[in-house]
Amino acid sequence: MESLPPQTLAHLCQQTLPEDTRAFEVLVGQLKAPVYATAYRLMGNRQDAEDQAQEVFVKVYRGILNLDDPATVTTWIYRLTINTCFDALRKRGRSPNTAVATPPSVNRHEEPQYADPNAATPEEVALRRELRDCLEDVLQRLDPGERGVLVLRDVEERPYHEIAETLGVGVGATKMRIHRARLAFHQLFESLCAELWRPARMRGATEG
């Protein structure tokens, strides 16, 4: 059963739940990593991401019997993840604490890899980390809607039509939102991070 695709597992869930949860458990096993990754990028920390991922699968369990087309299960769960995280953030009265980096490893003591130590000096590694921190600070200052569409398009590289379906708007409106979000991001970036970015570009030009 572990090798079955999500749409087949969703169909099995509709036939077997609540008496038999095996198909649902396999579905959760297949999708928990991408759900957690998206939740982490939007919530910004491990604990909140774990809480919201758990909430997502509670909603999946309650709603999968009413899913019209099992073939859409992955898109449906992704949309649930986005909406669940945004709802949680709105209730707390704060913006998404978006994390651009890859979600941390299951091994909590594993150090994230920001640069190849063989290809960069310690000063360059430190500058890249400082630039990354500044980029995350810029994202934290954006409006929640702007931050959300940037995560979906520029971090997770989701197609426009999928983002449009998630947001419940047309593709044209989605592209406009992303365009405005990028403009807002670049304005903040110039005011907060420009001095970190320009030295790196100047060194690259000198080396070239």
C-alpha positions as CSV (number, residue, x, y, z in Angstrom):
1,M,0.0,0.0,0.0
2,E,2.9,2.3,0.7
3,S,3.7,2.5,-3.1
4,L,0.2,3.6,-4.1
5,P,-0.2,7.2,-5.4
6,P,-2.0,9.7,-3.2
7,Q,-5.1,9.8,-5.4
8,T,-5.5,6.0,-5.0
9,L,-5.0,6.2,-1.3
10,A,-7.6,9.0,-1.1
11,H,-10.1,6.8,-3.0
12,L,-9.3,3.9,-0.5
13,C,-9.9,6.3,2.4
14,Q,-13.3,7.1,1.1
15,Q,-14.1,3.4,0.9
16,T,-12.7,2.3,4.3
17,L,-12.8,5.2,6.8
18,P,-13.6,5.3,9.7
19,E,-13.5,1.6,10.2
20,D,-10.1,1.0,8.6
21,T,-7.4,3.8,8.8
22,R,-4.6,2.0,7.1
23,A,-4.9,3.9,3.8
24,F,-5.2,7.2,5.6
25,E,-2.1,6.5,7.7
26,V,-0.1,5.8,4.5
27,L,-1.4,9.0,2.9
28,V,-0.3,10.9,5.9
29,G,3.1,9.3,5.7
30,Q,3.5,10.3,2.1
31,L,2.4,13.9,2.5
32,K,3.5,14.9,6.0
33,A,7.0,16.1,4.8
34,P,5.7,18.6,2.2
35,V,2.9,19.7,4.5
36,Y,5.4,20.4,7.3
37,A,7.8,22.2,4.9
38,T,5.1,24.6,3.8
39,A,3.9,25.1,7.4
40,Y,7.4,25.8,8.5
41,R,8.0,28.4,5.8
42,L,4.8,30.2,6.8
43,M,4.9,29.8,10.6
44,G,8.6,30.3,10.9
45,N,9.4,27.8,13.7
46,R,9.3,24.1,14.3
47,Q,6.7,24.0,17.0
48,D,4.1,26.1,15.2
49,A,4.7,24.2,12.0
50,E,4.2,20.8,13.7
51,D,1.0,22.1,15.4
52,Q,-0.5,23.4,12.1
53,A,0.6,20.3,10.2
54,Q,-1.2,18.2,12.7
55,E,-4.3,20.4,12.4
56,V,-4.2,20.0,8.6
57,F,-4.3,16.2,8.9
58,V,-7.2,16.4,11.4
59,K,-9.1,18.4,8.7
60,V,-8.1,15.9,6.0
61,Y,-9.4,13.0,8.1
62,R,-12.7,14.9,8.7
63,G,-13.1,16.1,5.1
64,I,-11.7,13.4,2.8
65,L,-15.0,11.5,2.6
66,N,-16.5,14.6,1.0
67,L,-13.7,15.2,-1.5
68,D,-15.4,15.2,-4.9
69,D,-12.4,14.0,-6.9
70,P,-9.7,11.9,-5.2
71,A,-7.3,12.9,-8.0
72,T,-7.2,16.4,-6.5
73,V,-6.1,15.3,-3.0
74,T,-2.6,16.7,-3.1
75,T,-3.8,20.1,-4.3
76,W,-6.6,20.0,-1.7
77,I,-4.2,19.2,1.1
78,Y,-1.8,21.9,0.0
79,R,-4.6,24.5,0.0
80,L,-5.7,23.3,3.4
81,T,-2.1,23.8,4.7
82,I,-2.0,27.4,3.4
83,N,-5.4,28.3,4.7
84,T,-4.8,26.6,8.1
85,C,-1.5,28.5,8.6
86,F,-3.0,31.8,7.6
87,D,-6.0,31.3,9.8
88,A,-3.7,30.6,12.8
89,L,-1.6,33.7,12.1
90,R,-4.7,35.9,11.8
91,K,-6.1,34.6,15.1
92,R,-2.8,35.5,16.8
93,G,-2.8,39.0,15.3
94,R,0.6,38.7,13.7
95,S,2.1,38.3,10.2
96,P,3.6,35.1,9.0
97,N,7.1,34.6,10.3
98,T,8.2,33.3,6.9
99,A,11.4,31.2,6.8
100,V,13.1,30.9,3.5
101,A,15.5,28.3,4.4
102,T,14.8,24.6,4.1
103,P,13.0,23.3,7.2
104,P,15.3,21.9,9.8
105,S,16.3,18.3,9.7
106,V,14.6,15.8,12.0
107,N,18.0,15.8,13.7
108,R,17.6,18.9,15.8
109,H,21.4,19.1,16.4
110,E,22.3,19.1,12.7
111,E,23.8,22.4,11.5
112,P,22.2,23.9,8.4
113,Q,24.5,24.1,5.4
114,Y,24.6,27.7,4.1
115,A,27.7,27.4,1.9
116,D,30.3,25.0,0.7
117,P,33.2,25.6,3.1
118,N,35.6,24.6,0.3
119,A,34.3,27.3,-2.0
120,A,34.0,30.3,0.4
121,T,36.1,32.0,3.0
122,P,34.8,32.3,6.6
123,E,34.1,36.0,5.9
124,E,32.0,35.1,2.8
125,V,30.1,32.5,4.7
126,A,29.4,35.0,7.5
127,L,28.3,37.6,5.0
128,R,25.9,35.1,3.3
129,R,24.4,34.2,6.6
130,E,24.0,37.9,7.5
131,L,22.4,38.5,4.1
132,R,20.0,35.5,4.6
133,D,19.0,36.9,8.0
134,C,18.3,40.3,6.4
135,L,16.2,38.7,3.6
136,E,14.1,36.9,6.2
137,D,13.7,40.2,8.1
138,V,12.4,41.8,4.9
139,L,9.9,39.1,4.5
140,Q,8.7,39.5,8.1
141,R,8.0,43.1,7.5
142,L,5.7,42.5,4.5
143,D,2.0,42.4,4.6
144,P,0.8,38.8,5.3
145,G,-0.8,38.5,1.8
146,E,2.4,39.7,0.1
147,R,4.5,37.4,2.1
148,G,2.2,34.5,1.3
149,V,2.3,34.9,-2.4
150,L,6.1,35.3,-2.4
151,V,6.5,32.1,-0.5
152,L,4.2,30.2,-2.9
153,R,5.8,31.6,-6.1
154,D,9.4,32.5,-5.3
155,V,10.3,30.0,-2.5
156,E,8.1,27.0,-3.4
157,E,8.0,27.8,-7.1
158,R,4.3,26.9,-7.4
159,P,2.7,27.5,-10.8
160,Y,0.5,30.6,-11.2
161,H,-2.7,28.5,-11.8
162,E,-2.1,26.6,-8.5
163,I,-1.6,29.7,-6.5
164,A,-4.7,31.2,-8.1
165,E,-6.7,28.1,-7.0
166,T,-5.3,28.4,-3.5
167,L,-6.2,32.0,-3.2
168,G,-9.5,31.7,-4.9
169,V,-8.8,34.4,-7.5
170,G,-8.0,34.5,-11.2
171,V,-4.5,34.0,-12.7
172,G,-4.4,37.6,-13.8
173,A,-5.1,38.8,-10.3
174,T,-2.6,36.4,-8.9
175,K,0.2,37.7,-11.2
176,M,-0.7,41.2,-10.1
177,R,-0.5,40.3,-6.4
178,I,2.9,38.7,-7.0
179,H,4.1,41.7,-8.9
180,R,3.1,44.1,-6.2
181,A,4.6,41.8,-3.5
182,R,7.9,41.7,-5.4
183,L,7.9,45.5,-5.6
184,A,7.3,45.9,-1.9
185,F,10.0,43.3,-1.2
186,H,12.6,45.1,-3.3
187,Q,11.8,48.5,-1.7
188,L,12.4,47.0,1.7
189,F,15.4,45.1,0.5
190,E,17.0,48.3,-0.8
191,S,16.5,50.0,2.6
192,L,17.6,47.2,4.8
193,C,20.0,44.9,2.9
194,A,21.6,46.9,0.1
195,E,24.9,47.4,1.9
196,L,25.2,43.6,2.4
197,W,24.3,42.8,-1.2
198,R,26.5,45.4,-3.0
199,P,29.8,44.2,-1.5
200,A,29.1,40.7,-2.6
201,R,28.3,41.9,-6.1
202,M,31.4,44.1,-6.3
203,R,33.6,41.2,-5.3
204,G,32.0,38.9,-7.9
205,A,32.6,41.6,-10.6
206,T,36.2,42.0,-9.5
207,E,36.8,38.2,-9.5
208,G,35.2,37.9,-12.9
